[in-house]
Amino acid sequence: MITTQIGTSQTFGLAGSTIAGMIADALGGDAKDFDVEGLESEYRTVVEGLLPANLFLAGDQAYGEAGVDYDLDDITETIATAVRNLDFWAIAQRHDLGADNAQPSRTAPSENR
């Protein structure tokens, strides 16, 4: 299958220029208390699962089959809405290393708008 770039993590409403950057911003100084690599991997898997059929993530880019007439506005809104409704902290909690430090603020990662 020949593919083409459809959008980036920013296209779909993820804050920051990359998924890793969004996670780092959300965790702030408490990142040391989390398996950040595992958190990013799970978050990417969840986001990829929200993509319409025939779309996939590669790094912070979304790709789809070349020659398909994708409705980017519809795809962007669908994914941005799903991402806004993701419970980031539920995913993060599964990667908490159990440190005795204070819990990070539970503010959802900001959106690009």
Buried (B, 14 or more C-beta within 10 A) or exposed (E): EEBEEBBBBBBBBBBBEBBBBBBBEBBEEBBEBBBBEEBBEBBBEBBEEBBBEEBBBEEBBBBBBEEEEBEEEEBBEBBBEBBBEBEBBEBBEEBBEEEEEEEBEEEEBEBBE
